[in-house]
Amino acid sequence: MTDQEHGRIDQDDPETTQTERVTRIQDDAARLGLAMVGEATAMTTGDEDAFRASEENLREVVAELVDEPLTPRQEQVVETLGAMGGSLTAGLGSALAQEQDREPTEVLGGAAASIVRQQRLADVEQDVDDVEDR
């Protein structure tokens, strides 16, 4: 899908404001973070279907973030980085869960909630900055 189909702004458009650029960057980072936590959660549950779905979701998120089509090699590198990020997140989440005597999915759910909360705070801060700039 194109940026227009997603309702996104064009980062290179001279009429795009700094606020819109920052908001898009924050939104994209949050989507990628949530995709990585989703993959980590699927890894910790051992559910193959969930894992395949999370990998597909990660590929879709990355595909939507790039401005140019990736070469096959670049796609492999990005997929490998995503898998490594998911593995790292799963490992750290599991270690923290064990330390806190909780389930890994609880810890990873908290990580996802934290990403969403951070995104909302960034949106509020941006709204305040917009009001102050007027």
C-alpha positions in Angstrom: 0.0 0.0 0.0 1.1 3.5 -0.7 1.5 6.3 1.9 -1.6 7.9 0.5 -3.6 4.6 1.0 -2.4 4.5 4.6 -3.3 8.2 5.1 0.4 9.0 5.7 2.3 12.1 4.8 5.2 12.3 2.3 8.3 13.0 4.3 10.0 14.7 1.3 7.0 17.0 0.5 8.0 20.6 1.2 4.6 21.2 2.6 4.9 18.5 5.2 5.4 20.1 8.5 8.0 19.1 11.0 5.3 18.0 13.4 3.9 15.6 10.7 7.4 14.2 10.0 8.1 13.6 13.7 4.6 12.1 14.2 5.2 9.7 11.3 8.6 8.6 12.6 7.1 8.0 16.0 4.2 6.0 14.6 6.4 3.9 12.4 8.8 3.2 15.3 5.9 2.1 17.5 4.5 -0.2 14.8 7.9 -1.8 14.3 8.3 -2.2 18.1 4.9 -3.8 18.5 5.7 -6.2 15.6 8.9 -7.2 17.3 7.1 -7.8 20.6 4.5 -9.8 18.8 7.1 -12.0 17.3 8.8 -12.4 20.7 5.5 -13.3 22.3 4.9 -15.9 19.6 8.3 -17.4 20.2 7.8 -17.7 23.9 4.4 -19.5 23.5 5.7 -22.1 21.0 2.6 -21.6 18.8 3.8 -22.2 15.3 0.8 -20.6 13.7 1.2 -17.5 15.8 4.9 -17.4 15.0 4.3 -17.6 11.3 1.7 -14.9 11.5 4.0 -12.7 13.6 6.8 -13.1 11.0 4.4 -12.2 8.2 3.2 -9.1 10.2 6.9 -8.1 10.7 7.5 -8.4 7.0 4.4 -6.3 6.2 5.4 -3.6 8.7 8.9 -3.4 7.2 7.6 -3.4 3.7 5.4 -0.4 4.5 8.3 1.5 6.1 10.7 1.4 3.2 10.4 4.0 0.5 12.0 1.8 -2.3 11.5 -1.9 -3.0 14.2 -3.9 -1.2 16.5 -6.2 -3.1 16.2 -9.9 -2.3 19.4 -9.6 -0.2 18.1 -6.6 1.7 14.8 -8.4 2.4 16.8 -11.3 3.8 18.9 -9.0 6.0 15.8 -7.2 7.3 14.0 -10.4 8.0 17.1 -11.7 9.8 17.4 -8.5 11.9 13.7 -8.8 12.8 14.1 -12.4 13.8 17.2 -11.5 15.9 15.3 -8.6 17.5 12.4 -10.9 18.3 14.7 -13.6 19.7 16.5 -11.0 21.9 13.2 -9.6 23.1 11.9 -13.1 23.8 15.0 -14.0 25.7 15.1 -10.9 27.8 11.4 -11.1 28.4 11.7 -14.7 29.5 14.6 -13.9 31.8 12.7 -11.0 33.4 9.6 -13.2 33.8 11.6 -15.8 35.6 13.2 -13.2 37.8 9.8 -11.8 38.7 8.0 -15.2 38.9 5.7 -14.3 36.0 4.7 -15.7 32.7 6.8 -14.4 29.7 3.6 -13.4 27.9 2.8 -11.1 30.8 6.1 -9.4 30.6 5.9 -9.0 26.8 2.4 -7.7 27.1 3.7 -5.1 29.5 6.4 -4.2 26.9 3.7 -3.8 24.2 1.6 -1.6 26.6 4.7 0.5 27.3 5.2 1.1 23.6 1.6 2.2 23.1 1.8 4.4 26.2 5.0 6.0 25.0 3.4 6.7 21.6 0.4 8.3 23.2 2.7 10.5 25.4 4.6 11.5 22.3 1.3 12.5 20.6 0.2 14.6 23.6 3.6 16.3 23.7 3.4 17.0 20.0 -0.1 18.5 20.4 1.2 20.7 23.3 4.0 21.9 21.1 1.6 22.6 18.2 -0.6 24.7 20.5 2.4 26.6 21.9 3.7 27.3 18.3 0.4 29.1 17.4 
